[in-house]
């Protein structure tokens, strides 16, 4: 819908875009956390503060936090500070079906987030199909990708797909899907129609198994990406799993990759 | 309660026989002598007195007077007044045909009634518009659009730039009841909101009720827009039409049996796609158009019985290769006017209304949603005596809601079908428009409305985490939930002098349907859902006070109206709610309250070569919804502090007129970021307060030149040259905040302006 609206506006109307100056309020700075534990790797987190919207400086990093990662089997470790807001672990490595808990203490305040690491979903095949409809301005034929992968039919699964096109990671909306939209039979065939490729493009497709809460968080980030367009809802802050006083997220996930060339 | 109301009505009916002695009734219909179109709002009164009556929307009038000789005047603005000498010794039926006057009216005239009706009538918060007289108000792309013209009136404003969506006294767009020949129109716009579905060639009258809403209307919290279609010329065949930039129109009307039966067929189709294809802007495989078809047939069986069948069919079609999207309304109304006596007018209506939205990607996926209504309505108007006009009746509507379904081909293996929902909305009402003395009149009434949510379906109970904790299944036709509301309506008019009056009114409205929408202006994907155990009906109470004054022999009208509106159970969504295809949407709906108050100033010059109006609204609308903005009051999306418009028209010669409008309003309340942060290698905005910022102020000047061509026999033509946004102001449609492409790592605000200066030309003809 949003895409169509913008599309119609663009072709029909005398629209124009200008960069303008706007006075914005200066909000009190808030803690920003970006934490991750991947299958087979150590966990990490980057901590910083939010800044004024038009501030051109680098973020103010937080270097005095105490960060502890623990799992639901009693494993626990304290991360080491490595500079630039980065805290690394070197003991616990991501294991499937484990629930991880990440605790941050800054001064006398503590924030805790949890995430469950789901097992990876094996990719069966990556194929391409000629797009049935071309977009205005398309000179050559475009293709869409068809990703087929295994889905454990006995549990509820959530996925995120990232596409790296010719060595650059696409910064478009996150591609999110849940298996409850599909008839359960052990495999899912998915065709992201909005993503179009040309012959000869080389892709690396990453398939991330994420938990339900992470799915929700990234879905909210997607809302934020399109907010401001005519048909979108009022923008809001995605709800962090660290609580309402923190922006950002701590995720546990596993991933599988496959490279392919469009032909 | 309903029973009591009916009993009351019957008792009043019986008492009339005793009262009617030595008085007789003059009744009939008032029509245009050239086209036979009924004239609504024509004035009938006894010369030299204030005793009179006004013709209803079917042109019917009824006036009861003592036995004797009377001089009765029939008048309607823009028509020659007729005076009849009547010897009233028995009930008389007198049908009057009024001849349009050739005096130079100028083009824009709102309120075609008796010149001082605004002072004498008990109504307030109402605007009536005669379609014929709106031709020259400049509009976007030269498309005459009634929904955009009403946005120039006080208290009514555009939902967003160029949009036919409107908000009335702070209400949201889904709180407007839009009726076309009594059938509700659920989605009143084409092409993503830029054009309304109403083809003005097929329309006759328009009334907008902002406040003091009479008891015969109900079902929406904020306003009523009552649109009547033309009946069709019952004297001569005429063809009229026009060619514009966006669409072309053709209307054929004429008698089937002269004076008895006539029809009208009016069609409009846009051809932006054809023009686009020719100019290379749009590719061959693309479709992009809308059409409207209005049909009406009326048959006067005899003086006591008349039938009307009217229909509207409209559709938008957007296609690009295998990608297709379409939506449209269709409505059908069958009406029977019957006179039980010379003083008791009855109208029985059966109606059907359907709104449907569909989206498909080849044979891979199909999505659809919509609403279907079936209604029966019975309305009586009883002209008891010149002092009392009573209205009473009932209506019942069966709604079927299709909240959405997604079906896919075997390639994708996925389907979501949201359960159909049903409901019956019923109401009974009565009202009395009573002249208490020469200076004081009152209209009071009560509407009792009821909504039953019906099975089959599941009724769910959710806990605080929005988890479904209990479900009950109801069989087909079983009542799942019932709401009843009392809706009192009162208006009082005190004539403080011959040229001024003071009016007060109160009305309470219940709304049982909610529109799932996250846009301001309304989109075709927006879905209607009924009240249920989780969603309560929206209730609005409005108090208004107004002062009306005419100057210079009624040449100038001035009014000041103040209002306060209190709204309960308005809705918003939890952050991140998916409103499409969400079967648990009821759990994500947040109820809250709203308040809106303001003052409307209005000066109008109606007569003469130079006419127009000036309107200014000072208003405030706020919401308080649990879970939003830390549970504090915040400005609603529809909040606009200042809203100013000037419309002026000057008739230079008989052939040439110029009109112009200028609008200025405070920018909408919006949510802008107050900070930023980095996550996943990207910059994100950080928000603090809801709707805490304002879009830049909006203003725009439009101009229209109307030129009549030479008349040849019956063939008449005219040209309209219009310019939208004459001084090319870049009004902000959207302001986006994003990472700068030029200097990565920094952020910028980008204003998107939709329309620069837009010239257009339209050619109209009739023969």
Interface residues (C-beta under 8 A of the other chain):
Chain A: X1 X4 X5 X8 X9 X11 X12 X13 X14 X15 X16 X17 X18 X19 X20 X21 X22 X24 X25 X26 X27 X29 X30 X32 X34 X48 X49 X50 X51 X52 X53 X54 X55 X56 X59 X132 X133 X134 X136 X169 X171 X181 X182 X183 X185 X188 X189 X191 X193 X216 X219 X220 X221 X223 X224 X228 X229 X230 X231 X232 X233 X234 X235 X236 X237 X238 X239 X247 X248 X249
Chain B: X160 X191 X192 X272 X276 X281 X282 X283 X285 X288 X318 X320 X321 X322 X323 X325 X361 X362 X411 X412 X413 X414 X415 X416 X518 X519 X521 X523 X525 X573 X575 X576 X577 X578 X637 X671 X672 X673 X674 X675 X676 X677 X678 X679 X680 X681 X682 X684 X685 X686 X687 X688 X690 X691 X692 X693 X730 X732 X733 X734 X735 X736 X737 X745 X746 X747 X748 X749 X750 X751 X752 X753 X754 X755 X756 X757 X758
